[in-house]
């Protein structure tokens, strides 16, 4: 931070630098951008940050982000409440919504089980999922955690809890991504794609 | 913004997306980062933004950013007040300060003359520079605007104003950047490097 004699600027740069994917140069650029905002704009930006914190909470049903008690998907009467797609993160919900193909509901775990990082089942919303299922409406749970070691382990853990409850538990298909070149596919993905081959 | 049913989140993402070098994916990542901050941290972040706007003003002498009437460089008794390095932007001051070689003072233009963008001499701090010079202490002005068409034009414009005032006006040397490979140097830079060659 050499050279920043202006303490409040240094603090602003520092704030940006803590953000993911933002290095010192970018943080500097962002801080100067904020500094060059009109006063009203800067106040609006600050207020937006506070608002987001103030207003956004978890949907009491699916744990996705929501401003109301229920998120719009849980509130909707057009969604199939018997199918639940379990994802790690609110962003994953957006990814599925973009397909316009899934008509069920979601459950957002807000993380994955990761003993290395000290995250256990009690730190993610497994309890909330179980109590949703206990209400009896859910028939199928699609485990859509990331295809990583931790996402995998979390999917396995949850599926073991759910099977005794008489729920169909499925997992997203593995395979080569559409549009990708096989040449660049890794061995594990290719093996999974072979294993999961379908008769045409 | 399809899929963002959470209005305050959408607004936050939107705010980040307006920033330079931040695309939609990054804006999303930053917004979620802010959302995952502790409440106190978010409040601090918002306050830092407001503080920067509140506290940072222009040094009454060199127009660099300062929290006080004078910036630390103008305040310092160790700096040579007879030499002024004219730069476009506060970040350029930092760049020069990092060299630890320049002992003069600066003058920050806060822009360059750019008729294309509707920026005239009156929109940058030329007037302030002239009134500093009128005080009689300044002997040399180093034009250190960027080596771009606009930086160049601004340097020329200001030097024409200053020369009649009996001031030595110099310009940063052009040449190949240290550590670069000649193979990749552009023709103009190489031509300038040849023109500016020195006897060893």
Boltz contact constraints between the chains, C-beta under 6 A:
constraints:
  - contact:
      token1: [A, 3]
      token2: [B, 94]
      max_distance: 6.0
  - contact:
      token1: [A, 3]
      token2: [B, 97]
      max_distance: 6.0
  - contact:
      token1: [A, 5]
      token2: [B, 72]
      max_distance: 6.0
  - contact:
      token1: [A, 6]
      token2: [B, 56]
      max_distance: 6.0
  - contact:
      token1: [A, 6]
      token2: [B, 65]
      max_distance: 6.0
  - contact:
      token1: [A, 6]
      token2: [B, 67]
      max_distance: 6.0
  - contact:
      token1: [A, 8]
      token2: [B, 51]
      max_distance: 6.0
  - contact:
      token1: [A, 8]
      token2: [B, 52]
      max_distance: 6.0
  - contact:
      token1: [A, 8]
      token2: [B, 55]
      max_distance: 6.0
  - contact:
      token1: [A, 8]
      token2: [B, 56]
      max_distance: 6.0
  - contact:
      token1: [A, 9]
      token2: [B, 52]
      max_distance: 6.0
  - contact:
      token1: [A, 9]
      token2: [B, 56]
      max_distance: 6.0
  - contact:
      token1: [A, 11]
      token2: [B, 48]
      max_distance: 6.0
  - contact:
      token1: [A, 12]
      token2: [B, 48]
      max_distance: 6.0
  - contact:
      token1: [A, 12]
      token2: [B, 52]
      max_distance: 6.0
  - contact:
      token1: [A, 15]
      token2: [B, 45]
      max_distance: 6.0
  - contact:
      token1: [A, 15]
      token2: [B, 48]
      max_distance: 6.0
  - contact:
      token1: [A, 19]
      token2: [B, 30]
      max_distance: 6.0
  - contact:
      token1: [A, 19]
      token2: [B, 33]
      max_distance: 6.0
  - contact:
      token1: [A, 20]
      token2: [B, 29]
      max_distance: 6.0
  - contact:
      token1: [A, 20]
      token2: [B, 33]
      max_distance: 6.0
  - contact:
      token1: [A, 29]
      token2: [B, 20]
      max_distance: 6.0
  - contact:
      token1: [A, 30]
      token2: [B, 19]
      max_distance: 6.0
  - contact:
      token1: [A, 33]
      token2: [B, 19]
      max_distance: 6.0
  - contact:
      token1: [A, 33]
      token2: [B, 20]
      max_distance: 6.0
  - contact:
      token1: [A, 34]
      token2: [B, 49]
      max_distance: 6.0
  - contact:
      token1: [A, 35]
      token2: [B, 52]
      max_distance: 6.0
  - contact:
      token1: [A, 39]
      token2: [B, 53]
      max_distance: 6.0
  - contact:
      token1: [A, 42]
      token2: [B, 49]
      max_distance: 6.0
  - contact:
      token1: [A, 42]
      token2: [B, 53]
      max_distance: 6.0
  - contact:
      token1: [A, 45]
      token2: [B, 15]
      max_distance: 6.0
  - contact:
      token1: [A, 45]
      token2: [B, 49]
      max_distance: 6.0
  - contact:
      token1: [A, 46]
      token2: [B, 46]
      max_distance: 6.0
  - contact:
      token1: [A, 46]
      token2: [B, 49]
      max_distance: 6.0
  - contact:
      token1: [A, 46]
      token2: [B, 50]
      max_distance: 6.0
  - contact:
      token1: [A, 48]
      token2: [B, 11]
      max_distance: 6.0
  - contact:
      token1: [A, 48]
      token2: [B, 12]
      max_distance: 6.0
  - contact:
      token1: [A, 48]
      token2: [B, 15]
      max_distance: 6.0
  - contact:
      token1: [A, 49]
      token2: [B, 34]
      max_distance: 6.0
  - contact:
      token1: [A, 49]
      token2: [B, 42]
      max_distance: 6.0
  - contact:
      token1: [A, 49]
      token2: [B, 45]
      max_distance: 6.0
  - contact:
      token1: [A, 49]
      token2: [B, 46]
      max_distance: 6.0
  - contact:
      token1: [A, 50]
      token2: [B, 46]
      max_distance: 6.0
  - contact:
      token1: [A, 51]
      token2: [B, 8]
      max_distance: 6.0
  - contact:
      token1: [A, 52]
      token2: [B, 8]
      max_distance: 6.0
  - contact:
      token1: [A, 52]
      token2: [B, 9]
      max_distance: 6.0
  - contact:
      token1: [A, 52]
      token2: [B, 12]
      max_distance: 6.0
  - contact:
      token1: [A, 52]
      token2: [B, 35]
      max_distance: 6.0
  - contact:
      token1: [A, 53]
      token2: [B, 39]
      max_distance: 6.0
  - contact:
      token1: [A, 53]
      token2: [B, 42]
      max_distance: 6.0
  - contact:
      token1: [A, 55]
      token2: [B, 8]
      max_distance: 6.0
  - contact:
      token1: [A, 56]
      token2: [B, 6]
      max_distance: 6.0
  - contact:
      token1: [A, 56]
      token2: [B, 8]
      max_distance: 6.0
  - contact:
      token1: [A, 56]
      token2: [B, 9]
      max_distance: 6.0
  - contact:
      token1: [A, 65]
      token2: [B, 6]
      max_distance: 6.0
  - contact:
      token1: [A, 67]
      token2: [B, 6]
      max_distance: 6.0
  - contact:
      token1: [A, 72]
      token2: [B, 5]
      max_distance: 6.0
  - contact:
      token1: [A, 94]
      token2: [B, 3]
      max_distance: 6.0
  - contact:
      token1: [A, 97]
      token2: [B, 3]
      max_distance: 6.0
